[in-house]
Amino acid sequence: QSQLVESGGGLVQAGGSLRLSCAASRTISSIVAMGWYRQAPGKQREFIARIISAGAGDTTYADSVKGRFTISRDNAEKTVYLQMSSLKPEDTAVYYCQAVIPGRIVWGQGTQVTVSS
């Protein structure tokens, strides 16, 4: 069983919204940061957004999603969210959750997001 479980993917029309969730299992501790990546068919996996677990939760976004996607966290639940708005067909991809912990990086199994034109 994956230590990171994504949910919330699906099919949406262009201009629509989706919210992805990623829950880390209890076996994962000391999470430094969590983030989202995506991989479209025939393309390399690319960074989307990251949020730091400590403090105010500094965030970083890829230029391609700035102003449209928002990453947030619930540290108590070890869950990270990705609110996606104004979706475009080029946002179609498998979206992967990532957790950065001391000494290693953990990946989820991915959730498909398809945006129709």
C-alpha positions in Angstrom: 0.0 0.0 0.0 1.3 3.4 -1.0 2.4 5.7 1.8 0.8 8.6 -0.1 -2.8 8.3 -1.4 -4.1 10.8 -3.9 -7.7 11.4 -4.7 -9.9 14.0 -6.4 -8.9 13.5 -10.0 -11.4 13.2 -12.9 -12.8 14.6 -16.0 -13.7 18.3 -16.2 -14.4 20.8 -18.9 -12.1 23.6 -19.7 -12.6 26.5 -17.3 -13.7 24.2 -14.5 -12.2 23.3 -11.2 -11.0 20.2 -9.3 -9.5 19.7 -5.9 -6.9 17.0 -5.4 -6.0 15.6 -2.0 -3.0 13.7 -0.8 -3.0 11.9 2.5 0.2 10.6 4.0 0.1 7.3 6.0 0.9 7.2 9.7 4.2 5.4 8.8 5.5 8.7 7.4 6.8 11.2 10.0 8.9 14.3 10.0 7.5 15.6 6.7 9.6 18.6 5.6 7.5 19.5 2.6 4.7 18.1 0.3 4.1 18.9 -3.2 2.5 18.1 -6.5 4.0 17.1 -9.9 2.3 16.0 -13.1 3.2 14.0 -16.1 1.4 14.3 -19.5 1.6 11.5 -22.1 5.0 11.6 -23.8 6.4 14.3 -21.5 8.6 14.3 -18.5 7.2 14.7 -15.0 7.1 18.4 -14.1 6.9 20.3 -10.8 3.6 22.0 -10.0 3.6 23.3 -6.4 5.2 22.7 -3.0 4.3 23.7 0.5 6.7 23.7 3.5 5.3 21.9 6.6 6.9 24.2 9.1 5.9 27.7 10.1 3.6 29.7 7.8 3.9 27.1 5.1 5.8 28.8 2.4 4.6 27.9 -1.1 6.2 27.6 -4.5 4.4 27.3 -7.8 5.4 26.6 -11.4 4.8 29.6 -13.7 2.3 27.6 -15.7 -0.1 27.3 -12.8 0.4 30.5 -10.8 -2.8 32.3 -10.2 -4.9 29.2 -11.1 -3.7 26.5 -8.6 -3.5 26.8 -4.9 -1.7 24.4 -2.6 -2.6 24.1 1.1 -2.0 21.7 4.0 -3.5 20.2 7.1 -0.5 19.1 9.1 -2.5 17.4 11.7 -4.0 15.1 9.1 -0.7 14.9 7.1 -2.7 16.0 4.1 -2.0 18.4 1.2 -4.5 19.8 -1.2 -4.3 21.2 -4.7 -7.2 23.5 -5.7 -7.2 23.8 -9.4 -9.2 26.5 -11.2 -9.5 27.8 -14.7 -8.4 24.4 -16.0 -7.1 24.1 -19.5 -6.8 21.1 -21.8 -3.0 21.3 -21.4 -3.4 20.6 -17.7 -4.4 17.1 -18.6 -1.9 14.7 -16.9 -1.4 12.2 -14.1 -0.9 14.2 -11.0 1.5 12.8 -8.4 1.9 13.8 -4.8 5.4 14.0 -3.3 6.5 14.1 0.4 10.0 15.2 1.3 11.2 13.6 4.5 14.8 13.4 5.9 16.8 11.2 3.7 14.2 10.3 1.1 11.4 11.4 -1.2 8.1 9.5 -1.3 5.7 9.4 -4.2 2.1 8.6 -4.5 0.7 6.5 -7.3 -0.9 9.3 -9.1 -4.4 10.5 -10.0 -5.6 11.2 -13.6 -6.9 14.7 -14.4 -8.5 15.2 -17.8 -9.6 18.5 -19.1 -11.8 18.5 -22.1 -12.0 21.4 -24.5 
